[in-house]
Amino acid sequence: MKRSGPTSMIALCLLLVLPQLWAQTTKELVADACNSERHQRQQKALWASHVERRAGGHVYREEEIETLEGPVRRLLAVDGHEPSPAERKQDDDRLRNLMQNPKARLTLKKNRETDEKKFDDLLRVIQDAFLFEDEGRQGGLEKLAFRPNPGYSPVTYEETVLHAMSGVILIDLQDKRLAHISGTLTHEVSFGYGLIGHVNKGGTIEMNRTRLSSGRWKTSSSKINFDGRFVFFKTINKQLDETRSNFEPVAPDMSVQRAVEQISRK
């Protein structure tokens, strides 16, 4: 019988070991991308941008300035036209209330802090909540398919919904950043055995990120489409369709008052 040489033995060992190493590498790549995102968020950089928002059959174009307390927006156009006098008055009243009412600014700040914490918590668990499979390169991006990790137990409502999704992640290999993520809810998610509520199967999420400079990335488009019901609270109808452009940095100590004054002058 012909004996295997050293080269054949090495090749056999590599075939046995590489799948495990590659699975670990994909998880580490996702972890690096999520850590990079969290690192940027900790730097608290603030930006201005133009936002195109689709809601209720209309297209709203707005200018947004991020502040220490939260984002401030001013309406620029509705369905490609100047806002009507009624729409302009409503927008002006909202901005005036934001400037003059401390409670309105406190609510804005609390909402921002809540959203930041939830997003940060999700970034921490992504690498453990899913199993990843490499699907090759797309230019400078690595394409990874993801599906729920059956060994992971979600803790929060947000994690439970996230964990029920399958989809695709694109990671920029130069900056180790999330460039794209899209997923679909593969089954209905129930809370309290359905007595408290549920989120329907088929819900989708899609997010695209754009590189502004070395290590600086921002979300250029977001689409969220979830439906369901909390019996004791309210109907879940989370719909979001936004595109962002014309990013410009603003002062790191930008306040709501300064932001309102700045966008009101235009």
N, C-alpha and C positions, 0 to 999 in steps of 0.2 A: 504494500500500500504506500502511495506517495505521501510523504510527510509535508505538512505546511511549513513554509519558510517564515522567517521573522517578519517579512513585509506583509504576508497574508494574515498573520496573527495580529499585527498592528491595525490593519484595515478592519478586521473583525471586531476588535475592541472599540474602534472609532464608531462603527455602525451601531454598536450597542449603547455607547455612551452619548453620542451626539444628540439624539432626540431629547434627552433630558437636559443637556447643556443648552440646546437651542430654546427649549421651553422656558428655561430660567432666564435666558438672555432677552426674550421678548417681554417677560414680566419686568425685568430690570429696565428695559428701554421705556416702558410705560411709566414705571416709577420715576425714572429720571425726568421724563417730560412733565409729569405732575408736580414733582418737586421744583422744577424750573418755574412753572406757573405760580406756585405758591410763593417762591422767592420774589418774583416780580410784584405780586400783590402786596407783599410785606413792605415794599419800598414806597407804597402809597403815592405813586405818580398820578397826576390828574391830567385829563385830556378834554379837548373840545372836539366835537364832530358834528356832521350832518346825519340825521336819522330819517330814513324813509320807512314809515310804519303802515302796515295794512291791517285794517280792522273794520268790521261792520260794512264791508263792501266799498270802503273808501280808502284812499291813499293819502296819508298825512306826511308832510315834510316838515321837519323840525330841526332847530339848532339846539344842541345839548352841550352844557358845560358841567363837568364833574366838579364837585366841591367837597370840602371836608365833611359836610353834613349829608351829601347825597347829590344826585344829578338834578340839574335845573334845565328845563326845556322851554323853548319859545316856538310857537306855531308860525311856520313860514308860508305854507301853502296847503290847500285841500284839493285833491284831484287835479293838480296842476294849475290851480287858480289861486289868486289872493284870497285870504280868509274873508268871509262876509263880515259886515259890521258886528253882527251878533256873535260870531265866532271869535273875532278879535277882542270884543269886550269881555267875553268869558275867559279868554286866555289872559288878558291884562288883569282881570280881577283875581285870577288864580295866582299870578305872580305877585300882585300887590299883597295878597293875604300871606303868601310865603315870606315876604319881607317883613311884614308888620306883626305877624302872629307867631310868638315863640313856640306855641304848641304845634303849629304846622311844621316848623323847622325841626322840632324834637321828633315828631312822627317820621319825617323824612330821614332823619339820622338813624332812628331805631330800625326802620325798614332796611336801610342800607347795611347796617351792622348785622341784622338777621340774615339777609341775603349773602353777605360776605362769609359769615360763619357756616351757613349751610353749604355753600360752594366749596369752602376750604375743607369741610368734613368729607364731602364727596370725593375731592381730589385725593384725600388720604386713603380711601378704601378701594379706589378703582382697581389697583393692581391685585388686590386680594379677592374682589367680588367677581372677577371674570377669569375665564381661561382664554388664552390668546393663541392664535395660529398665524404664522407669517404667510403673507400672500405676495411677497416680492416687492420690488422697487418701482416707484413711479417718479422718475427724475431723482430729486434729492429727498424724496419722501419714502418712508417705509410703511407699507400697507399691512395692517393687522386686523384680522377678523376676531370678534370677541363674542363670547356666549357666557351665560351664568355659570359660576363655579358652584357646583352642588355642595361643596364643603364649606361655603360661606353662609353665615347667618346674619341677615340684616338686622339693624337695631332700630333705626328711625323709619318713618313713613317714606321719606325721600329715598333712603337706601333700599327699601323694599321695592319701590317702583323701579329704581335704577337697576336692581339686581334681576329684574324680570325681562331685561332688554337684551337683544342680540343685534350686532351690527358691525360697523367698520370704523377703525381709527387710522388716520394718517399722521405720522410723526416726522417732523423735519429733523433730519439727521445732523445738520450743522449746528443748530441751536438746541437740539433736544427739546422741541416744543410740540404741543398738540396743534396740528394744522387743520384737522377736520375730524369731526365725530358725527356719526349718524347711527341711529338705532331704532328698532321697532319693538314695542311691547308684545311679546310672543304669547302671553296668556293674561287673563283677567287677574288683577291683584285685589284681594279682599282684605278688609281690616275688621277685626273682631268677628271672624267667620261670616263676613258679609252683613252683619247687623249694624256695624258702624258705617260702613261704606265700601266702595269699590272703585277701581279705575279700569276702564274697559280695555279689552284686548285690541291691538292694532294701533294704539297711540304711537306717535313718532316724535323724534327729536333730531334736529340737524344743526350743527354749528360749524362755521368756518372762521379761521383765524388768519390774520395777515401780519407779516413782519414789517414793522415800521423802521427799525434800526437794529443793530446788534443787541440781542437779548430783550428787545422790546416788541411785544406782540399784543394785538388787540382783536377783539371779536368783530369781524366784518359783516357777518350775517347770522341770524338765529331764527329757527323755525321750531315751534313747539305745538303739538296738537294732541292734547289729552282730554278725554271725556270720562265722566263717572259721576258718582253721587255719594255724599256723606249724608246718611239719613237724618242724623240729629243736628247737622250743621247747615251745609249749603251744597248746592250743586257744584261739582268741579267742572269747569269749562275753561281749561287753561289753553288759550290760543295766543300765539305770539308769532309775528312775521315781521322782522326788522332787518334792514340793511344799513350799514354805517360806512361813511366815507369822509374825506377831508379831515383827517385826524391832525390836530395840532396840540402841542403841550401847553398847559396853562400853569400859573403860579402854584407851587405846592401848598400854599396857605390860602387858596381861593375859598372865599366865604360865599354863602347864598346871596347876601346883599350885593357883593361885588359882581357876582355872576349875573344877577338880574339887571344891574345897572349896565353891564357890558353888552348883553344881548338886546336890551331895550333901546340902546342908542343906534342900532343898525336898522 
